[in-house]
Amino acid sequence: MNRIPDVYEVTSLRNTSPIEDERVGIGFNMENGKIIRINISVSDVKMIHDSLSHSIGSSGIPSIDVSSKLPAE
């Protein structure tokens, strides 16, 4: 059973920007070669982190480092 609906695009992390004014930029590579860039609040990032930490911790999967790997364009 797939718990993630098909409306969600498959992506990989491209980069993150420095935090500025309580916001951070995050870039994603799409399978079709396009790039998605979002500007998201730090509080939303914390909510995502907390949600994933709970899910990952309960499944026994170790946490991973998702720090920026490529420079922002």
Beta strands, then each sheet from edge to edge (+ up, - down):
strand 1: 11-16
strand 2: 23-30
strand 3: 35-41
sheet 1: 1+ 2- 3+
end
